[in-house]
Amino acid sequence: MYQNILFEVKDKIAYVTINRPEKLNALNFQTMSELRDVFIRIKNDDDIYAVIITGAGEKAFVAGADISELNKLDAVTGREFAERGQEIFNLIENLGKPVIAAVNGYALGGGSELAWACHFRIAAENAVFGQPEIDLGIIPGYGGTQRLTRLAGKTKAMELILTGRRFTAKEAYEMGVVNKVVPLSELMKEAEELAKALASKPQIAVRMAIKAVNMAYETTLTDGLHLEATLFAICCGTEDFKEGTSAFLEKRKPVFKNK
């Protein structure tokens, strides 16, 4: 079905693998089109509760954009290029289903930006992050200036984006931009355990929580609290809320129906 990505669904979990290992899984136009298509498909599939995205091979998650395509941009096509990528990564961030980046190897440029758009980031010990666009005479265009700043803070983001230096999984964990660092051999196991845990939760509440947390950086505290109260009220009207509270009081495990 796809030329540059692998896609399968197993036990309510979607697996998306960027499959261009000979190009270190660089994001060319075709790959970005396929990512857009597959995430729209995931969004519309009620039987998918969580997503794991990774790169083929052991060397790279995504080593960036395809420089041979990047080199052809001008001021007009450059804007189109950035906005198209931003649209796709916004789709991932606002999917309403948790997306876990299993970062194996290089995650540079667009690869880092893809990871920042995910809700969870588990990094292998060999993972290397970076926003090296400055050395190409440009800046991050797929959301890096915005998401890395929100994740790491303005001071650190300014340093990393202006120097373009690479940083290790250990440093990424210490600055709080990845959730966990594990040996490469355990990466997919860790991602799957997290995905299974998330898939076991009541999915309406999961969607509401993602929406509320995402909005925290987009609005004032007053408006954010108003949204939180609205989404809390929606949850209170679900069958899962009744089941969850009843199970707690009855000291049994809840059986959620996602209704």
VORO-529035 format. One record per residue: residue number from 1; residue in one letter; y, x, z of N, C-alpha, C in turn. Coordinates in nm, 2 decimals. Each point is the difference from the previous one (the first is absolute). Layout:
   n res    nc2    nc1    nc3   cac2   cac1   cac3    cc2    cc1    cc3
 NUM   a      Y      X      Z      Y      X      Z      Y      X      Z
...
END
This chain:
   n res    nc2    nc1    nc3   cac2   cac1   cac3    cc2    cc1    cc3
   1   m  -0.12   0.08   0.00   0.12  -0.08   0.00   0.13   0.09   0.00
   2   y  -0.01   0.10   0.08   0.12   0.09   0.00  -0.03   0.14  -0.05
   3   q   0.09   0.07  -0.05  -0.01   0.13  -0.06   0.01   0.11   0.11
   4   n   0.10  -0.02   0.09   0.04   0.11   0.09  -0.02  -0.03   0.14
   5   i  -0.05  -0.12   0.04  -0.03  -0.03   0.14  -0.14  -0.06   0.01
   6   l  -0.06   0.02   0.11  -0.13  -0.07   0.03   0.03  -0.11   0.10
   7   f  -0.07  -0.11  -0.01   0.03  -0.12   0.09  -0.13  -0.07   0.03
   8   e  -0.02  -0.02   0.13  -0.12  -0.08   0.04   0.04  -0.07   0.13
   9   v  -0.08  -0.11   0.03   0.02  -0.07   0.12  -0.13  -0.01   0.07
  10   k   0.00   0.03   0.13  -0.12   0.00   0.08   0.03  -0.05   0.14
  11   d  -0.06  -0.10   0.05   0.02  -0.05   0.14   0.14  -0.03   0.03
  12   k   0.07  -0.07  -0.09   0.14  -0.04   0.01   0.10   0.11  -0.01
  13   i  -0.05   0.12  -0.04   0.09   0.12  -0.01   0.01   0.04  -0.14
  14   a   0.12   0.02  -0.06   0.02   0.05  -0.13   0.02   0.15   0.00
  15   y  -0.07   0.07  -0.09   0.01   0.14  -0.01   0.06   0.04  -0.13
  16   v   0.12   0.06   0.00   0.07   0.04  -0.12   0.01   0.16   0.00
  17   t  -0.06   0.05  -0.10   0.00   0.15  -0.02   0.07   0.04  -0.12
  18   i   0.10   0.08   0.01   0.07   0.05  -0.12  -0.08   0.11  -0.05
  19   n  -0.05  -0.01  -0.13  -0.11   0.08  -0.06   0.05   0.08  -0.11
  20   r   0.09   0.10   0.03   0.04   0.10  -0.10  -0.02   0.14   0.06
  21   p  -0.11   0.03   0.05  -0.01   0.13   0.07   0.03   0.12  -0.08
  22   e  -0.01   0.00  -0.13   0.03   0.11  -0.08   0.15   0.02  -0.01
  23   k   0.08  -0.10   0.04   0.15   0.00   0.00   0.04  -0.01   0.15
  24   l  -0.09   0.03   0.09   0.03  -0.02   0.15   0.06  -0.14   0.03
  25   n  -0.06  -0.10  -0.08   0.03  -0.14   0.02   0.15  -0.03  -0.01
  26   a   0.07   0.07  -0.09   0.14  -0.02  -0.02   0.02  -0.15  -0.06
  27   l   0.12  -0.05   0.04   0.03  -0.14  -0.03   0.07  -0.01  -0.14
  28   n  -0.07  -0.01  -0.10   0.06  -0.02  -0.13   0.03  -0.15  -0.03
  29   f   0.05  -0.04  -0.11   0.04  -0.14  -0.03  -0.12  -0.09   0.01
  30   q  -0.11   0.04  -0.06  -0.12  -0.08   0.00  -0.05  -0.02   0.14
  31   t  -0.01   0.10   0.08  -0.05  -0.01   0.14   0.09  -0.10   0.08
  32   m   0.13   0.01  -0.02   0.09  -0.09   0.07  -0.02  -0.14  -0.04
  33   s  -0.02  -0.02  -0.13  -0.03  -0.14  -0.05  -0.12  -0.05   0.06
  34   e  -0.10   0.08   0.01  -0.13  -0.04   0.06   0.01  -0.03   0.15
  35   l   0.08   0.08   0.07   0.02  -0.03   0.14   0.07  -0.13   0.02
  36   r   0.10  -0.03  -0.08   0.07  -0.13   0.01  -0.10  -0.11  -0.02
  37   d  -0.08   0.01  -0.11  -0.10  -0.11  -0.03  -0.10  -0.02   0.12
  38   v  -0.05   0.11   0.05  -0.11  -0.01   0.10   0.06  -0.05   0.13
  39   f   0.12   0.03   0.04   0.06  -0.05   0.12   0.04  -0.15  -0.01
  40   i   0.04  -0.04  -0.12   0.02  -0.14  -0.02  -0.13  -0.08   0.02
  41   r  -0.10   0.06  -0.06  -0.14  -0.06   0.01  -0.04  -0.01   0.15
  42   i   0.02   0.11   0.07  -0.03   0.00   0.15   0.08  -0.10   0.07
  43   k   0.13  -0.01  -0.03   0.09  -0.10   0.07  -0.05  -0.14  -0.02
  44   n  -0.05  -0.03  -0.11  -0.04  -0.14  -0.04  -0.15  -0.03   0.04
  45   d  -0.07   0.10   0.05  -0.14  -0.02   0.03  -0.01  -0.03   0.15
  46   d  -0.03  -0.13   0.04  -0.01  -0.03   0.14  -0.12   0.06   0.07
  47   d  -0.09   0.05  -0.07  -0.12   0.06   0.06   0.02   0.15   0.03
  48   i   0.12   0.06  -0.03   0.03   0.14   0.04   0.09   0.00   0.12
  49   y  -0.04   0.07   0.10   0.08   0.00   0.13   0.07   0.13   0.02
  50   a  -0.05   0.11  -0.06   0.06   0.13   0.02  -0.03   0.09  -0.12
  51   v   0.08   0.11  -0.01  -0.01   0.08  -0.12   0.00   0.15   0.05
  52   i  -0.08   0.08  -0.07   0.00   0.14   0.02   0.04   0.07  -0.14
  53   i   0.10   0.08   0.00   0.03   0.07  -0.12  -0.01   0.15   0.02
  54   t  -0.06   0.07  -0.10  -0.02   0.14   0.01   0.00   0.06  -0.14
  55   g  -0.02   0.13  -0.01   0.00   0.07  -0.12  -0.14   0.06  -0.03
  56   a  -0.04   0.01  -0.12  -0.13   0.05  -0.04   0.00   0.15   0.02
  57   g  -0.12   0.05   0.05  -0.01   0.14   0.02   0.05   0.04   0.14
  58   e  -0.01   0.13   0.03   0.04   0.05   0.13   0.14   0.07   0.00
  59   k   0.05   0.03  -0.12   0.13   0.08  -0.01   0.12  -0.08   0.02
  60   a   0.00  -0.13  -0.04   0.13  -0.07  -0.01  -0.02  -0.15   0.03
  61   f   0.09  -0.06   0.08   0.02  -0.14   0.01   0.07  -0.04  -0.13
  62   v   0.13   0.04  -0.01   0.08  -0.01  -0.12   0.10   0.11   0.00
  63   a  -0.01   0.09  -0.10   0.08   0.12   0.00   0.14  -0.03  -0.06
  64   g   0.04  -0.12  -0.02   0.13  -0.03  -0.04   0.00  -0.08  -0.13
  65   a   0.12  -0.01  -0.06   0.01  -0.07  -0.13  -0.05   0.10  -0.11
  66   d  -0.02  -0.05  -0.12  -0.04   0.08  -0.11   0.13   0.06  -0.06
  67   i   0.01   0.13   0.02   0.12   0.07  -0.04   0.03   0.00  -0.15
  68   s  -0.11  -0.01  -0.08   0.02  -0.01  -0.15   0.07  -0.13  -0.04
  69   e  -0.02  -0.10   0.08   0.07  -0.13  -0.02   0.14   0.01   0.06
  70   l   0.01   0.06   0.12   0.13   0.01   0.07   0.10   0.07  -0.08
  71   n  -0.05   0.10  -0.07   0.09   0.09  -0.08   0.08  -0.07  -0.11
  72   k  -0.05  -0.12  -0.04   0.06  -0.07  -0.12   0.10  -0.10   0.05
  73   l   0.03  -0.01   0.13   0.09  -0.11   0.04   0.15   0.04  -0.02
  74   d   0.08  -0.10  -0.02   0.14   0.02   0.00   0.06  -0.10   0.11
  75   a   0.14  -0.01   0.00   0.06  -0.08   0.10  -0.04  -0.15   0.00
  76   v  -0.03  -0.05  -0.12  -0.04  -0.14  -0.02  -0.15  -0.02   0.04
  77   t  -0.08   0.08  -0.07  -0.15  -0.01   0.03  -0.03   0.05   0.14
  78   g   0.08   0.09   0.05  -0.03   0.04   0.14   0.02  -0.11   0.10
  79   r   0.10  -0.08  -0.02   0.01  -0.12   0.09  -0.11  -0.10  -0.01
  80   e  -0.04  -0.02  -0.12  -0.12  -0.09  -0.03  -0.13   0.06   0.07
  81   f  -0.01   0.13  -0.02  -0.12   0.06   0.06   0.00  -0.01   0.15
  82   a   0.11   0.02   0.07   0.01  -0.01   0.15  -0.02  -0.15   0.04
  83   e   0.06  -0.09  -0.06  -0.01  -0.14   0.04  -0.14  -0.05  -0.02
  84   r  -0.06   0.04  -0.11  -0.14  -0.04  -0.02  -0.09   0.05   0.11
  85   g   0.01   0.12   0.03  -0.08   0.06   0.11   0.03  -0.07   0.14
  86   q   0.13  -0.02   0.02   0.04  -0.07   0.13  -0.06  -0.14   0.01
  87   e   0.00  -0.07  -0.12  -0.06  -0.13   0.00  -0.15   0.00   0.04
  88   i  -0.07   0.10  -0.05  -0.15   0.01   0.03  -0.02   0.03   0.14
  89   f   0.08   0.10   0.06  -0.02   0.04   0.14   0.05  -0.11   0.09
  90   n   0.10  -0.08  -0.04   0.04  -0.11   0.08  -0.11  -0.10   0.01
  91   l  -0.07  -0.02  -0.11  -0.11  -0.09   0.00  -0.11   0.04   0.10
  92   i  -0.02   0.13   0.01  -0.10   0.05   0.10   0.05  -0.03   0.14
  93   e   0.12   0.04   0.02   0.06  -0.01   0.14   0.00  -0.15   0.05
  94   n   0.03  -0.09  -0.10   0.01  -0.14   0.04  -0.12  -0.08  -0.05
  95   l  -0.11   0.06  -0.01  -0.13  -0.06  -0.04  -0.04  -0.12   0.09
  96   g   0.03   0.01   0.13  -0.05  -0.10   0.09  -0.14   0.03   0.05
  97   k  -0.05   0.12  -0.05  -0.14   0.04   0.05   0.02   0.15   0.03
  98   p  -0.06   0.05   0.10   0.02   0.14   0.04  -0.06   0.10  -0.10
  99   v   0.08   0.09  -0.04  -0.04   0.11  -0.10  -0.01   0.13   0.07
 100   i  -0.11   0.06  -0.01  -0.03   0.13   0.07   0.00   0.11  -0.10
 101   a   0.09   0.10   0.01  -0.01   0.12  -0.09  -0.09   0.10   0.06
 102   a  -0.11   0.03  -0.06  -0.09   0.11   0.04   0.04   0.12  -0.08
 103   v   0.08   0.09   0.06   0.07   0.11  -0.07  -0.09   0.12   0.00
 104   n  -0.05   0.03  -0.11  -0.09   0.12  -0.02   0.07   0.10  -0.09
 105   g   0.04   0.11   0.06   0.06   0.11  -0.08   0.15  -0.03  -0.03
 106   y   0.05   0.04  -0.11   0.14  -0.01  -0.03   0.05  -0.14  -0.02
 107   a   0.11  -0.02   0.07   0.08  -0.13  -0.01   0.14   0.04  -0.02
 108   l   0.04   0.03  -0.12   0.13   0.05  -0.03   0.08  -0.10  -0.09
 109   g   0.13   0.00   0.02   0.09  -0.08  -0.08  -0.04  -0.15   0.01
 110   g  -0.04  -0.05  -0.11  -0.05  -0.14  -0.01  -0.12  -0.03   0.09
 111   g  -0.08   0.11   0.02  -0.11  -0.02   0.09   0.03  -0.02   0.14
 112   s   0.11   0.07   0.05   0.05  -0.02   0.13   0.06  -0.14   0.01
 113   e   0.08  -0.04  -0.10   0.06  -0.13   0.00  -0.10  -0.11   0.00
 114   l  -0.11   0.02  -0.07  -0.11  -0.10   0.00  -0.05  -0.01   0.15
 115   a  -0.02   0.11   0.06  -0.05   0.00   0.14   0.10  -0.07   0.09
 116   w   0.13   0.03  -0.02   0.10  -0.06   0.09   0.00  -0.16  -0.02
 117   a  -0.03  -0.05  -0.11   0.00  -0.14  -0.03  -0.12  -0.07   0.07
 118   c  -0.10   0.07   0.03  -0.12  -0.06   0.07   0.03  -0.03   0.14
 119   h  -0.08  -0.08   0.06   0.02  -0.04   0.14  -0.06   0.10   0.10
 120   f  -0.10   0.07  -0.04  -0.07   0.10   0.08  -0.02   0.12  -0.09
 121   r   0.00   0.12   0.07  -0.02   0.12  -0.07  -0.10   0.09   0.08
 122   i  -0.12   0.02  -0.05  -0.10   0.09   0.06  -0.01   0.12  -0.09
 123   a   0.03   0.12   0.06   0.00   0.12  -0.08  -0.12   0.09   0.03
 124   a  -0.05   0.05  -0.11  -0.10   0.11   0.02   0.07   0.13   0.05
 125   e  -0.07   0.09   0.06   0.06   0.12   0.05   0.06   0.08  -0.11
 126   n  -0.05  -0.02  -0.13   0.05   0.08  -0.11   0.11  -0.07  -0.07
 127   a   0.05  -0.11   0.05   0.11  -0.07  -0.06   0.13   0.08   0.00
 128   v   0.07  -0.01  -0.10   0.13   0.07  -0.01   0.10  -0.10  -0.06
 129   f   0.11  -0.03   0.07   0.10  -0.09  -0.04   0.13   0.07  -0.05
 130   g   0.08  -0.07  -0.07   0.13   0.06  -0.04   0.08  -0.08  -0.10
 131   q   0.13   0.01   0.01   0.09  -0.06  -0.10   0.07   0.11  -0.08
 132   p  -0.07   0.06  -0.09   0.06   0.12  -0.07   0.09  -0.03  -0.12
 133   e   0.04  -0.13  -0.01   0.08  -0.04  -0.12   0.13   0.08  -0.02
 134   i   0.05   0.05   0.11   0.13   0.07  -0.01  -0.01   0.12  -0.09
 135   d  -0.12   0.06   0.00  -0.03   0.12  -0.09  -0.01  -0.03  -0.14
 136   l  -0.01  -0.13  -0.04   0.00  -0.05  -0.14   0.14  -0.05  -0.04
 137   g   0.10   0.01   0.10   0.13  -0.04  -0.03   0.02  -0.15   0.01
 138   i  -0.09  -0.06   0.08   0.01  -0.15   0.02  -0.02  -0.02   0.15
 139   i  -0.01  -0.13   0.04  -0.03  -0.04   0.14  -0.12  -0.09  -0.01
 140   p  -0.06  -0.03   0.12  -0.11  -0.10  -0.01   0.05  -0.13  -0.05
 141   g  -0.09  -0.06  -0.09   0.05  -0.12  -0.07  -0.09  -0.12   0.03
 142   y  -0.11   0.02   0.07  -0.09  -0.11   0.03   0.01  -0.05   0.15
 143   g   0.11   0.02   0.06   0.02  -0.04   0.14   0.00   0.10   0.10
 144   g  -0.02   0.13  -0.04  -0.01   0.11   0.10   0.12   0.02   0.09
 145   t   0.12  -0.02  -0.06   0.12   0.02   0.08   0.02  -0.10   0.11
 146   q  -0.05  -0.12  -0.03   0.01  -0.11   0.09  -0.12  -0.01   0.10
 147   r  -0.12   0.01  -0.05  -0.11  -0.02   0.09  -0.02   0.12   0.09
 148   l   0.01   0.12  -0.05  -0.02   0.12   0.08   0.11   0.00   0.11
 149   t   0.12  -0.04  -0.03   0.10   0.00   0.10  -0.03  -0.10   0.11
 150   r  -0.05  -0.12  -0.04  -0.04  -0.10   0.10  -0.12   0.05   0.09
 151   l  -0.09   0.08  -0.06  -0.12   0.04   0.07   0.03   0.12   0.09
 152   a   0.07   0.10  -0.05   0.02   0.13   0.07   0.14   0.01   0.06
 153   g   0.09  -0.08  -0.04   0.14   0.01   0.05   0.09   0.08  -0.10
 154   k   0.12  -0.02   0.01   0.10   0.06  -0.10   0.00   0.15   0.00
 155   t   0.00   0.06   0.12   0.00   0.14   0.01  -0.11   0.07  -0.07
 156   k  -0.12  -0.04   0.03  -0.12   0.06  -0.06  -0.01  -0.04  -0.15
 157   a   0.03  -0.12  -0.04  -0.01  -0.04  -0.14   0.10   0.08  -0.08
 158   m   0.12   0.03   0.05   0.10   0.07  -0.07  -0.05   0.15  -0.02
 159   e  -0.06   0.05   0.10  -0.06   0.14  -0.01  -0.11   0.00  -0.11
 160   l  -0.09  -0.09   0.01  -0.11   0.01  -0.10   0.03  -0.03  -0.14
 161   i   0.10  -0.10  -0.02   0.04  -0.03  -0.13   0.09   0.10  -0.07
 162   l   0.09   0.06   0.08   0.09   0.10  -0.05  -0.06   0.14  -0.03
 163   t  -0.10   0.03   0.09  -0.07   0.13  -0.02  -0.12  -0.02  -0.10
 164   g  -0.06  -0.12   0.00  -0.11  -0.02  -0.09  -0.13   0.07   0.05
 165   r   0.01   0.05   0.13  -0.12   0.07   0.05  -0.12  -0.09   0.03
 166   r  -0.12   0.06  -0.02  -0.12  -0.07   0.03  -0.03   0.01   0.15
 167   f  -0.07  -0.10   0.06  -0.03   0.00   0.14  -0.15  -0.05   0.01
 168   t  -0.06   0.06   0.11  -0.15  -0.03   0.02  -0.02  -0.13   0.06
 169   a  -0.13  -0.04   0.00  -0.04  -0.12   0.07   0.04   0.01   0.15
 170   k  -0.02   0.11   0.06   0.03   0.02   0.14   0.15  -0.03   0.03
 171   e   0.08   0.06  -0.09   0.15  -0.02   0.02   0.03  -0.15  -0.02
 172   a  -0.06  -0.06  -0.10   0.02  -0.14  -0.03  -0.03  -0.09   0.12
 173   y  -0.11   0.03   0.06  -0.05  -0.07   0.12   0.10   0.02   0.11
 174   e   0.05   0.12   0.02   0.09   0.03   0.11   0.14  -0.07  -0.02
 175   m   0.04  -0.02  -0.12   0.12  -0.07  -0.02  -0.01  -0.15  -0.01
 176   g  -0.13  -0.04   0.01  -0.03  -0.15   0.01  -0.01  -0.07  -0.13
 177   v  -0.02   0.07  -0.11  -0.01  -0.07  -0.13  -0.14  -0.03  -0.05
 178   v  -0.10   0.06   0.08  -0.14  -0.04  -0.03  -0.06  -0.04   0.14
 179   n  -0.10  -0.09  -0.01  -0.06  -0.05   0.12  -0.11   0.09   0.06
 180   k  -0.06   0.07  -0.09  -0.12   0.08   0.05  -0.03   0.11  -0.09
 181   v  -0.05   0.12   0.05  -0.04   0.11  -0.09  -0.15   0.02   0.04
 182   v  -0.08   0.01  -0.11  -0.15   0.01   0.02  -0.05   0.10  -0.10
 183   p  -0.12   0.06   0.03  -0.06   0.09  -0.10  -0.03  -0.08  -0.13
 184   l   0.01   0.07  -0.11  -0.01  -0.07  -0.13  -0.13  -0.07  -0.01
 185   s  -0.11   0.05   0.06  -0.13  -0.06  -0.01   0.00  -0.14   0.07
 186   e   0.09  -0.02   0.09   0.00  -0.12   0.08   0.11  -0.10  -0.04
 187   l   0.08   0.04  -0.11   0.12  -0.08  -0.04  -0.04  -0.15  -0.03
 188   m  -0.09  -0.02  -0.09  -0.03  -0.13  -0.04  -0.07  -0.08   0.11
 189   k  -0.08   0.06   0.08  -0.06  -0.07   0.11   0.11  -0.05   0.10
 190   e   0.10   0.08   0.03   0.11  -0.04   0.08   0.08  -0.12  -0.06
 191   a   0.03   0.02  -0.13   0.07  -0.11  -0.07  -0.08  -0.13   0.00
 192   e  -0.13   0.01  -0.02  -0.08  -0.12   0.00  -0.01  -0.07   0.13
 193   e  -0.01   0.08   0.11   0.00  -0.05   0.13   0.12  -0.08   0.03
 194   l   0.12   0.06  -0.03   0.12  -0.07   0.02   0.01  -0.13  -0.09
 195   a  -0.04   0.01  -0.12   0.00  -0.11  -0.09  -0.08  -0.12   0.05
 196   k  -0.12   0.04   0.05  -0.09  -0.11   0.06   0.06  -0.06   0.12
 197   a   0.07   0.08   0.08   0.06  -0.06   0.12   0.11  -0.09  -0.04
 198   l   0.08   0.04  -0.10   0.11  -0.09  -0.04  -0.05  -0.13  -0.07
 199   a  -0.11   0.02  -0.08  -0.06  -0.12  -0.06  -0.06  -0.10   0.09
 200   s  -0.03   0.05   0.12  -0.06  -0.10   0.10   0.11  -0.08   0.08
 201   k   0.13   0.03  -0.03   0.10  -0.07   0.07   0.04  -0.13  -0.07
 202   p   0.06  -0.09   0.06   0.05  -0.13  -0.06   0.10   0.04  -0.11
 203   q  -0.03  -0.03  -0.12   0.08   0.05  -0.11   0.14  -0.06  -0.02
 204   i   0.02  -0.13   0.05   0.13  -0.05   0.00   0.09   0.08   0.09
 205   a  -0.05   0.03   0.12   0.08   0.08   0.10   0.03   0.14  -0.06
 206   v  -0.10   0.05  -0.07   0.02   0.14  -0.06   0.12  -0.01  -0.10
 207   r   0.00  -0.10  -0.08   0.10  -0.01  -0.10   0.14  -0.02   0.06
 208   m   0.00  -0.08   0.11   0.13  -0.03   0.07   0.05   0.13   0.07
 209   a  -0.09   0.08   0.05   0.04   0.12   0.07   0.05   0.10  -0.10
 210   i  -0.07   0.02  -0.11   0.05   0.09  -0.10   0.14  -0.04  -0.05
 211   k   0.02  -0.12  -0.02   0.13  -0.05  -0.05   0.11   0.03   0.11
 212   a  -0.03  -0.03   0.12   0.10   0.02   0.11   0.03   0.15   0.02
 213   v  -0.10   0.08   0.00   0.03   0.15   0.02   0.07   0.05  -0.12
 214   n  -0.04  -0.03  -0.12   0.07   0.05  -0.12   0.15  -0.04   0.00
 215   m   0.03  -0.12   0.06   0.14  -0.05   0.00   0.09   0.07   0.10
 216   a  -0.07   0.08   0.09   0.08   0.06   0.11   0.11   0.09  -0.04
 217   y  -0.03   0.07  -0.12   0.10   0.10  -0.05   0.09  -0.06  -0.10
 218   e  -0.02  -0.13  -0.03   0.08  -0.07  -0.11   0.11  -0.09   0.05
 219   t   0.00  -0.02   0.13   0.09  -0.11   0.05   0.06   0.04   0.14
 220   t   0.08  -0.08   0.05   0.06   0.02   0.13  -0.11  -0.04   0.11
 221   l   0.02   0.04   0.12  -0.09  -0.04   0.11   0.00  -0.15   0.01
 222   t   0.11  -0.06   0.00   0.01  -0.15   0.02  -0.08  -0.07  -0.11
 223   d   0.02   0.04  -0.13  -0.07  -0.06  -0.11  -0.15   0.03   0.01
 224   g  -0.04   0.12   0.04  -0.14   0.04   0.02  -0.07  -0.08   0.10
 225   l   0.07  -0.02   0.12  -0.06  -0.08   0.10  -0.01  -0.15  -0.04
 226   h   0.09  -0.05  -0.08  -0.01  -0.14  -0.05  -0.12  -0.01  -0.09
 227   l  -0.02   0.10  -0.09  -0.12   0.00  -0.09  -0.13   0.01   0.09
 228   e   0.00   0.09   0.10  -0.12   0.01   0.08  -0.03  -0.13   0.07
 229   a   0.10  -0.07   0.05  -0.03  -0.13   0.06  -0.06  -0.10  -0.10
 230   t   0.06   0.00  -0.12  -0.05  -0.09  -0.11  -0.15   0.03  -0.03
 231   l  -0.03   0.13  -0.02  -0.14   0.04  -0.03  -0.09  -0.03   0.12
 232   f   0.05   0.02   0.12  -0.08  -0.03   0.12  -0.04  -0.15   0.00
 233   a   0.10  -0.08  -0.03  -0.02  -0.14   0.00  -0.11  -0.04  -0.11
 234   i   0.01   0.06  -0.11  -0.10  -0.03  -0.11  -0.14   0.04   0.05
 235   c  -0.01   0.11   0.07  -0.13   0.04   0.06  -0.05  -0.11   0.10
 236   c   0.09  -0.05   0.08  -0.04  -0.10   0.10  -0.05  -0.13  -0.06
 237   g   0.03  -0.02  -0.13  -0.05  -0.12  -0.06  -0.14   0.02  -0.07
 238   t  -0.06   0.12   0.01  -0.12   0.02  -0.07  -0.13  -0.03   0.09
 239   e  -0.11  -0.02  -0.07  -0.13  -0.02   0.07  -0.04   0.13   0.07
 240   d   0.04   0.11  -0.06  -0.04   0.13   0.06   0.07   0.02   0.13
 241   f   0.12  -0.05   0.02   0.07   0.01   0.13  -0.08  -0.08   0.10
 242   k  -0.04  -0.12  -0.03  -0.07  -0.08   0.09  -0.14   0.07   0.04
 243   e  -0.06   0.06  -0.11  -0.13   0.06   0.03   0.02   0.13   0.08
 244   g   0.10   0.08  -0.03   0.02   0.12   0.07   0.03  -0.02   0.15
 245   t   0.09  -0.10   0.03   0.03  -0.02   0.14  -0.11  -0.07   0.07
 246   s  -0.07  -0.09  -0.06  -0.12  -0.06   0.06  -0.11   0.10   0.03
 247   a  -0.02   0.09  -0.09  -0.11   0.10   0.02   0.04   0.09   0.11
 248   f   0.13   0.03   0.02   0.04   0.09   0.11  -0.02  -0.07   0.13
 249   l   0.04  -0.13   0.01  -0.02  -0.07   0.12  -0.15  -0.03   0.04
 250   e  -0.08  -0.01  -0.11  -0.14  -0.02   0.02  -0.08   0.12   0.01
 251   k   0.07   0.12  -0.01  -0.07   0.13   0.01  -0.11   0.02  -0.10
 252   r   0.04  -0.03  -0.13  -0.10   0.02  -0.11   0.07   0.06  -0.11
 253   k  -0.07   0.05  -0.10   0.06   0.06  -0.12   0.05  -0.11  -0.09
 254   p   0.12   0.01  -0.05   0.05  -0.10  -0.09  -0.06   0.01  -0.14
 255   v  -0.01  -0.12  -0.06  -0.05  -0.01  -0.14   0.11  -0.05  -0.08
 256   f   0.07   0.09  -0.07   0.12  -0.04  -0.08  -0.04  -0.05  -0.14
 257   k   0.07  -0.10  -0.05  -0.03  -0.06  -0.13   0.12   0.02  -0.09
 258   n   0.10   0.07   0.04   0.12   0.03  -0.08   0.07  -0.13  -0.05
 259   k   0.01  -0.09   0.09   0.06  -0.13  -0.03   0.10  -0.03   0.11
END
